């Protein structure tokens, strides 16, 4: 008997070169574009305008997602988000002697 062995255990998911969180951005963007076009069509907007906006939005999402994947790599967006959460400067508004003041400890008996 021959058994197939999954050799991709532990690797990130990849589809057509898109890795990790870019797949979610890609799928969510296309789904959002589809819902937007459906709402426009149900609202009575001309079907050619709906087609133009749908094709334009989908192509913009595909182009932007692949360019982000190429520019930042697999973990790049998470690194950028983490960097935005850290403060750029530590602000110290107290005078320096307040930090250097010695206070003796009380004996707890």
TORFI-464303 format. One record per atom (N, C-alpha, C, O): residue number from 0; atom name; x, y, z. Coordinates in Angstrom, 1 decimal. Example, Ala and Ser with C-alpha at 12.3 -4.5 7.8 and 13.67 -1.06 7.14 Angstrom:
2
(0,N,(13.2,-5.7,7.8))
(0,CA,(12.3,-4.5,7.8))
(0,C,(13.2,-3.3,7.8))
(0,O,(14.2,-3.3,8.5))
(1,N,(12.8,-2.2,7.1))
(1,CA,(13.7,-1.1,7.1))
(1,C,(12.9,0.0,7.9))
(1,O,(13.4,1.1,8.0))
//
This chain:
109
(0,N,(0.8,-1.2,0.0))
(0,CA,(0.0,0.0,0.0))
(0,C,(0.9,1.2,0.0))
(0,O,(1.9,1.3,0.6))
(1,N,(0.4,2.3,-0.7))
(1,CA,(1.1,3.6,-0.7))
(1,C,(0.2,4.6,0.0))
(1,O,(-1.0,4.7,-0.3))
(2,N,(0.9,5.3,0.9))
(2,CA,(0.2,6.4,1.6))
(2,C,(0.8,7.7,1.3))
(2,O,(2.0,7.9,1.2))
(3,N,(-0.1,8.7,1.0))
(3,CA,(0.4,10.0,0.8))
(3,C,(0.8,10.7,2.1))
(3,O,(0.0,10.7,3.1))
(4,N,(1.9,11.4,2.1))
(4,CA,(2.4,12.1,3.3))
(4,C,(2.2,13.6,3.1))
(4,O,(2.7,14.1,2.0))
(5,N,(1.6,14.3,4.0))
(5,CA,(1.5,15.7,3.9))
(5,C,(2.8,16.3,4.3))
(5,O,(3.1,16.3,5.5))
(6,N,(3.5,16.9,3.4))
(6,CA,(4.8,17.5,3.8))
(6,C,(4.7,19.0,4.0))
(6,O,(5.8,19.7,4.2))
(7,N,(3.5,19.5,4.0))
(7,CA,(3.3,21.0,4.2))
(7,C,(2.9,21.3,5.6))
(7,O,(2.4,22.4,5.9))
(8,N,(3.2,20.4,6.6))
(8,CA,(2.8,20.7,8.0))
(8,C,(3.6,21.8,8.5))
(8,O,(4.9,21.7,8.4))
(9,N,(3.0,22.7,9.2))
(9,CA,(3.7,23.8,9.8))
(9,C,(4.0,25.0,8.9))
(9,O,(4.5,26.0,9.4))
(10,N,(3.8,24.9,7.6))
(10,CA,(4.0,26.0,6.7))
(10,C,(2.8,26.9,6.6))
(10,O,(1.7,26.5,7.0))
(11,N,(3.0,28.1,6.2))
(11,CA,(1.8,29.0,6.0))
(11,C,(1.1,28.7,4.8))
(11,O,(1.6,28.1,3.8))
(12,N,(-0.2,29.0,4.8))
(12,CA,(-1.0,28.8,3.6))
(12,C,(-0.6,29.7,2.5))
(12,O,(-0.4,30.9,2.7))
(13,N,(-0.6,29.2,1.3))
(13,CA,(-0.2,30.0,0.1))
(13,C,(-1.1,29.6,-1.0))
(13,O,(-1.4,28.5,-1.3))
(14,N,(-1.5,30.7,-1.7))
(14,CA,(-2.4,30.5,-2.9))
(14,C,(-1.9,31.5,-4.0))
(14,O,(-2.0,32.7,-3.8))
(15,N,(-1.4,31.0,-5.1))
(15,CA,(-0.9,31.8,-6.2))
(15,C,(0.1,32.9,-5.8))
(15,O,(0.1,34.0,-6.3))
(16,N,(0.9,32.6,-4.8))
(16,CA,(1.9,33.5,-4.3))
(16,C,(1.5,34.3,-3.1))
(16,O,(2.4,34.9,-2.5))
(17,N,(0.2,34.4,-2.9))
(17,CA,(-0.3,35.2,-1.7))
(17,C,(-0.1,34.3,-0.4))
(17,O,(-0.4,33.2,-0.4))
(18,N,(0.5,34.9,0.6))
(18,CA,(0.7,34.2,1.8))
(18,C,(0.0,34.8,3.0))
(18,O,(-0.3,36.0,3.0))
(19,N,(-0.4,34.0,4.0))
(19,CA,(-0.9,34.4,5.3))
(19,C,(-2.0,35.4,5.2))
(19,O,(-3.1,35.1,4.7))
(20,N,(-1.8,36.6,5.9))
(20,CA,(-2.9,37.5,6.0))
(20,C,(-3.4,38.1,4.7))
(20,O,(-4.5,38.7,4.6))
(21,N,(-2.6,38.1,3.7))
(21,CA,(-2.9,38.7,2.4))
(21,C,(-4.1,37.9,1.7))
(21,O,(-4.9,38.5,1.0))
(22,N,(-4.2,36.6,2.0))
(22,CA,(-5.3,35.8,1.5))
(22,C,(-6.6,36.4,2.1))
(22,O,(-7.6,36.4,1.4))
(23,N,(-6.6,36.7,3.4))
(23,CA,(-7.8,37.3,4.0))
(23,C,(-8.2,38.6,3.4))
(23,O,(-9.4,38.9,3.2))
(24,N,(-7.2,39.5,3.2))
(24,CA,(-7.4,40.8,2.6))
(24,C,(-8.0,40.6,1.2))
(24,O,(-8.9,41.3,0.8))
(25,N,(-7.4,39.7,0.5))
(25,CA,(-7.8,39.4,-0.9))
(25,C,(-9.3,38.9,-1.0))
(25,O,(-10.1,39.5,-1.7))
(26,N,(-9.6,37.9,-0.2))
(26,CA,(-10.9,37.3,-0.2))
(26,C,(-12.0,38.3,0.4))
(26,O,(-13.1,38.5,-0.2))
(27,N,(-11.6,39.0,1.5))
(27,CA,(-12.5,40.0,2.0))
(27,C,(-12.8,41.2,1.1))
(27,O,(-13.9,41.7,1.0))
(28,N,(-11.8,41.6,0.4))
(28,CA,(-11.9,42.7,-0.5))
(28,C,(-12.8,42.4,-1.7))
(28,O,(-13.7,43.1,-2.1))
(29,N,(-12.6,41.2,-2.3))
(29,CA,(-13.4,40.7,-3.4))
(29,C,(-14.9,40.5,-2.9))
(29,O,(-15.8,40.8,-3.7))
(30,N,(-15.1,40.0,-1.7))
(30,CA,(-16.4,39.8,-1.2))
(30,C,(-17.1,41.1,-1.0))
(30,O,(-18.3,41.3,-1.3))
(31,N,(-16.4,42.1,-0.4))
(31,CA,(-16.9,43.4,-0.2))
(31,C,(-17.3,44.1,-1.5))
(31,O,(-18.3,44.8,-1.6))
(32,N,(-16.5,43.9,-2.6))
(32,CA,(-16.8,44.5,-3.9))
(32,C,(-18.0,43.8,-4.5))
(32,O,(-18.8,44.5,-5.0))
(33,N,(-18.1,42.5,-4.3))
(33,CA,(-19.3,41.8,-4.8))
(33,C,(-20.6,42.3,-4.1))
(33,O,(-21.6,42.6,-4.8))
(34,N,(-20.5,42.5,-2.8))
(34,CA,(-21.7,43.0,-2.1))
(34,C,(-22.0,44.4,-2.5))
(34,O,(-23.2,44.8,-2.6))
(35,N,(-21.0,45.2,-2.7))
(35,CA,(-21.2,46.6,-3.1))
(35,C,(-21.9,46.7,-4.4))
(35,O,(-22.8,47.5,-4.6))
(36,N,(-21.4,45.9,-5.4))
(36,CA,(-22.1,45.9,-6.7))
(36,C,(-23.5,45.3,-6.6))
(36,O,(-24.4,45.8,-7.4))
(37,N,(-23.7,44.3,-5.8))
(37,CA,(-25.1,43.8,-5.7))
(37,C,(-26.0,44.9,-5.1))
(37,O,(-27.2,45.0,-5.5))
(38,N,(-25.6,45.6,-4.1))
(38,CA,(-26.4,46.7,-3.5))
(38,C,(-26.7,47.8,-4.6))
(38,O,(-27.8,48.3,-4.7))
(39,N,(-25.7,48.2,-5.4))
(39,CA,(-25.9,49.2,-6.4))
(39,C,(-26.9,48.7,-7.4))
(39,O,(-27.7,49.4,-7.9))
(40,N,(-26.8,47.4,-7.8))
(40,CA,(-27.7,46.9,-8.8))
(40,C,(-29.1,46.8,-8.3))
(40,O,(-30.1,47.1,-9.0))
(41,N,(-29.3,46.4,-7.0))
(41,CA,(-30.6,46.4,-6.5))
(41,C,(-31.2,47.7,-6.3))
(41,O,(-32.4,47.9,-6.2))
(42,N,(-30.3,48.8,-6.1))
(42,CA,(-30.8,50.1,-5.9))
(42,C,(-31.2,50.7,-7.3))
(42,O,(-31.8,51.8,-7.3))
(43,N,(-31.0,50.1,-8.4))
(43,CA,(-31.4,50.6,-9.7))
(43,C,(-30.4,51.3,-10.5))
(43,O,(-30.7,52.0,-11.4))
(44,N,(-29.1,51.2,-10.1))
(44,CA,(-28.1,51.9,-10.9))
(44,C,(-27.9,51.1,-12.2))
(44,O,(-28.1,49.9,-12.2))
(45,N,(-27.5,51.8,-13.2))
(45,CA,(-27.3,51.2,-14.5))
(45,C,(-26.3,50.0,-14.4))
(45,O,(-25.3,50.1,-13.7))
(46,N,(-26.7,49.0,-15.2))
(46,CA,(-25.9,47.7,-15.1))
(46,C,(-24.5,47.9,-15.6))
(46,O,(-23.5,47.3,-15.1))
(47,N,(-24.3,48.8,-16.6))
(47,CA,(-22.9,49.0,-17.1))
(47,C,(-22.0,49.8,-16.0))
(47,O,(-20.8,49.5,-15.9))
(48,N,(-22.7,50.7,-15.3))
(48,CA,(-21.9,51.3,-14.2))
(48,C,(-21.6,50.3,-13.1))
(48,O,(-20.5,50.4,-12.6))
(49,N,(-22.5,49.4,-12.8))
(49,CA,(-22.2,48.4,-11.8))
(49,C,(-21.1,47.5,-12.3))
(49,O,(-20.2,47.1,-11.5))
(50,N,(-21.1,47.1,-13.6))
(50,CA,(-20.0,46.3,-14.1))
(50,C,(-18.7,47.0,-14.1))
(50,O,(-17.7,46.4,-13.7))
(51,N,(-18.7,48.2,-14.4))
(51,CA,(-17.5,49.0,-14.5))
(51,C,(-16.9,49.2,-13.0))
(51,O,(-15.7,49.0,-12.8))
(52,N,(-17.8,49.5,-12.1))
(52,CA,(-17.3,49.7,-10.7))
(52,C,(-16.8,48.3,-10.1))
(52,O,(-15.9,48.3,-9.3))
(53,N,(-17.5,47.2,-10.4))
(53,CA,(-17.1,45.9,-9.9))
(53,C,(-15.8,45.5,-10.5))
(53,O,(-14.9,45.0,-9.7))
(54,N,(-15.6,45.6,-11.8))
(54,CA,(-14.4,45.2,-12.4))
(54,C,(-13.2,46.1,-12.0))
(54,O,(-12.1,45.6,-11.7))
(55,N,(-13.5,47.4,-11.8))
(55,CA,(-12.4,48.3,-11.4))
(55,C,(-12.1,48.1,-9.9))
(55,O,(-10.9,48.1,-9.6))
(56,N,(-13.0,47.9,-9.1))
(56,CA,(-12.8,47.6,-7.7))
(56,C,(-12.0,46.3,-7.5))
(56,O,(-11.1,46.2,-6.7))
(57,N,(-12.5,45.2,-8.2))
(57,CA,(-11.8,43.9,-8.1))
(57,C,(-10.4,44.0,-8.6))
(57,O,(-9.5,43.4,-7.9))
(58,N,(-10.1,44.7,-9.7))
(58,CA,(-8.8,44.7,-10.2))
(58,C,(-7.9,45.6,-9.3))
(58,O,(-6.7,45.3,-9.1))
(59,N,(-8.5,46.6,-8.7))
(59,CA,(-7.7,47.4,-7.7))
(59,C,(-7.3,46.6,-6.5))
(59,O,(-6.2,46.7,-6.0))
(60,N,(-8.2,45.8,-6.0))
(60,CA,(-7.9,44.9,-4.8))
(60,C,(-6.9,43.9,-5.2))
(60,O,(-6.0,43.6,-4.4))
(61,N,(-7.0,43.3,-6.3))
(61,CA,(-6.0,42.2,-6.7))
(61,C,(-4.6,42.9,-6.9))
(61,O,(-3.7,42.3,-6.3))
(62,N,(-4.6,44.0,-7.5))
(62,CA,(-3.3,44.7,-7.7))
(62,C,(-2.7,45.1,-6.4))
(62,O,(-1.5,44.9,-6.2))
(63,N,(-3.5,45.7,-5.5))
(63,CA,(-3.0,46.2,-4.3))
(63,C,(-2.5,45.1,-3.3))
(63,O,(-1.5,45.2,-2.6))
(64,N,(-3.3,44.0,-3.3))
(64,CA,(-2.9,42.9,-2.5))
(64,C,(-1.6,42.2,-2.9))
(64,O,(-0.8,41.9,-2.1))
(65,N,(-1.4,42.0,-4.2))
(65,CA,(-0.2,41.4,-4.7))
(65,C,(1.0,42.4,-4.5))
(65,O,(2.1,41.9,-4.2))
(66,N,(0.8,43.7,-4.6))
(66,CA,(1.9,44.6,-4.4))
(66,C,(2.3,44.6,-2.9))
(66,O,(3.5,44.7,-2.6))
(67,N,(1.3,44.6,-2.0))
(67,CA,(1.6,44.5,-0.6))
(67,C,(2.3,43.2,-0.2))
(67,O,(3.3,43.3,0.6))
(68,N,(1.9,42.1,-0.8))
(68,CA,(2.6,40.8,-0.6))
(68,C,(4.0,40.9,-1.1))
(68,O,(5.0,40.4,-0.4))
(69,N,(4.3,41.5,-2.2))
(69,CA,(5.6,41.6,-2.7))
(69,C,(6.5,42.6,-1.9))
(69,O,(7.7,42.3,-1.7))
(70,N,(5.9,43.7,-1.4))
(70,CA,(6.6,44.7,-0.7))
(70,C,(7.0,44.3,0.7))
(70,O,(8.1,44.4,1.1))
(71,N,(6.0,43.8,1.5))
(71,CA,(6.2,43.5,2.9))
(71,C,(6.5,42.1,3.2))
(71,O,(7.0,41.8,4.3))
(72,N,(6.1,41.1,2.4))
(72,CA,(6.4,39.7,2.7))
(72,C,(5.4,39.1,3.6))
(72,O,(4.3,39.7,3.8))
(73,N,(5.7,38.0,4.1))
(73,CA,(4.8,37.1,4.8))
(73,C,(4.3,37.7,6.1))
(73,O,(3.1,37.7,6.4))
(74,N,(5.2,38.3,6.9))
(74,CA,(4.9,38.8,8.2))
(74,C,(4.9,40.4,8.3))
(74,O,(4.9,40.9,9.4))
(75,N,(5.1,41.0,7.2))
(75,CA,(5.3,42.4,7.1))
(75,C,(4.2,43.3,7.7))
(75,O,(4.5,44.3,8.4))
(76,N,(2.9,43.0,7.4))
(76,CA,(1.8,43.8,7.9))
(76,C,(1.7,43.7,9.4))
(76,O,(1.3,44.7,10.0))
(77,N,(2.0,42.5,9.9))
(77,CA,(1.9,42.4,11.4))
(77,C,(3.1,43.2,12.0))
(77,O,(2.8,43.8,13.1))
(78,N,(4.2,43.3,11.4))
(78,CA,(5.3,44.1,11.9))
(78,C,(5.0,45.6,11.9))
(78,O,(5.3,46.3,12.8))
(79,N,(4.4,46.0,10.8))
(79,CA,(4.0,47.4,10.7))
(79,C,(2.9,47.8,11.7))
(79,O,(3.0,48.8,12.4))
(80,N,(1.9,46.9,11.9))
(80,CA,(0.9,47.1,12.9))
(80,C,(1.5,47.2,14.3))
(80,O,(1.1,48.0,15.2))
(81,N,(2.4,46.3,14.6))
(81,CA,(3.1,46.3,16.0))
(81,C,(3.9,47.6,16.2))
(81,O,(4.0,48.1,17.3))
(82,N,(4.6,48.0,15.1))
(82,CA,(5.4,49.2,15.2))
(82,C,(4.5,50.5,15.5))
(82,O,(5.0,51.4,16.1))
(83,N,(3.3,50.5,14.9))
(83,CA,(2.4,51.6,15.2))
(83,C,(1.9,51.7,16.6))
(83,O,(1.5,52.7,17.1))
(84,N,(1.9,50.6,17.3))
(84,CA,(1.4,50.5,18.6))
(84,C,(2.4,51.0,19.7))
(84,O,(2.0,51.4,20.8))
(85,N,(3.7,51.0,19.3))
(85,CA,(4.7,51.5,20.2))
(85,C,(4.9,53.0,20.2))
(85,O,(4.8,53.6,19.1))
(86,N,(5.1,53.6,21.3))
(86,CA,(5.3,55.1,21.3))
(86,C,(6.6,55.5,20.6))
(86,O,(7.6,54.7,20.8))
(87,N,(6.6,56.6,20.0))
(87,CA,(7.9,57.0,19.3))
(87,C,(8.8,57.6,20.4))
(87,O,(10.0,57.5,20.3))
(88,N,(8.2,58.3,21.4))
(88,CA,(9.1,59.0,22.4))
(88,C,(8.5,58.7,23.7))
(88,O,(7.3,58.4,23.9))
(89,N,(9.4,58.7,24.7))
(89,CA,(8.9,58.6,26.1))
(89,C,(9.0,60.0,26.7))
(89,O,(10.0,60.6,26.7))
(90,N,(7.8,60.4,27.1))
(90,CA,(7.8,61.8,27.6))
(90,C,(7.9,61.8,29.2))
(90,O,(7.2,61.0,29.9))
(91,N,(8.8,62.6,29.7))
(91,CA,(9.0,62.7,31.1))
(91,C,(8.8,64.2,31.5))
(91,O,(9.6,65.0,31.1))
(92,N,(7.7,64.4,32.2))
(92,CA,(7.3,65.8,32.5))
(92,C,(7.7,66.2,33.9))
(92,O,(7.6,67.4,34.3))
(93,N,(8.1,65.3,34.7))
(93,CA,(8.5,65.6,36.1))
(93,C,(10.0,66.1,36.1))
(93,O,(10.7,65.7,35.2))
(94,N,(10.3,66.9,37.1))
(94,CA,(11.7,67.3,37.2))
(94,C,(12.6,66.1,37.6))
(94,O,(12.1,65.2,38.2))
(95,N,(13.8,66.2,37.2))
(95,CA,(14.7,65.0,37.4))
(95,C,(14.9,64.7,38.9))
(95,O,(15.0,63.6,39.3))
(96,N,(14.9,65.8,39.8))
(96,CA,(15.2,65.5,41.2))
(96,C,(14.0,64.8,41.8))
(96,O,(14.2,64.2,42.9))
(97,N,(12.8,64.8,41.2))
(97,CA,(11.7,64.0,41.8))
(97,C,(11.9,62.5,41.6))
(97,O,(11.5,61.7,42.4))
(98,N,(12.7,62.1,40.6))
(98,CA,(13.0,60.7,40.3))
(98,C,(14.1,60.2,41.2))
(98,O,(14.2,59.1,41.5))
(99,N,(15.0,61.1,41.6))
(99,CA,(16.2,60.8,42.3))
(99,C,(16.0,60.9,43.8))
(99,O,(16.9,60.7,44.6))
(100,N,(14.8,61.4,44.3))
(100,CA,(14.6,61.6,45.7))
(100,C,(14.6,60.2,46.4))
(100,O,(14.0,59.3,46.0))
(101,N,(15.4,60.2,47.5))
(101,CA,(15.5,59.0,48.3))
(101,C,(14.4,59.0,49.4))
(101,O,(14.4,60.0,50.2))
(102,N,(13.7,58.0,49.5))
(102,CA,(12.7,57.8,50.6))
(102,C,(13.1,56.6,51.4))
(102,O,(13.0,55.5,50.9))
(103,N,(13.4,56.7,52.7))
(103,CA,(13.8,55.5,53.5))
(103,C,(12.5,54.7,53.8))
(103,O,(11.4,55.2,53.9))
(104,N,(12.8,53.4,53.8))
(104,CA,(11.7,52.5,54.1))
(104,C,(11.4,52.4,55.6))
(104,O,(12.3,52.5,56.4))
(105,N,(10.1,52.2,55.9))
(105,CA,(9.7,52.1,57.3))
(105,C,(9.9,50.7,57.7))
(105,O,(9.6,49.8,57.0))
(106,N,(10.3,50.5,59.0))
(106,CA,(10.4,49.1,59.5))
(106,C,(9.0,48.6,59.9))
(106,O,(8.3,49.2,60.7))
(107,N,(8.6,47.5,59.3))
(107,CA,(7.3,47.0,59.6))
(107,C,(7.4,45.9,60.7))
(107,O,(7.8,44.8,60.4))
(108,N,(7.1,46.3,61.9))
(108,CA,(7.2,45.4,63.0))
(108,C,(5.9,45.2,63.7))
(108,O,(5.7,44.4,64.6))
//
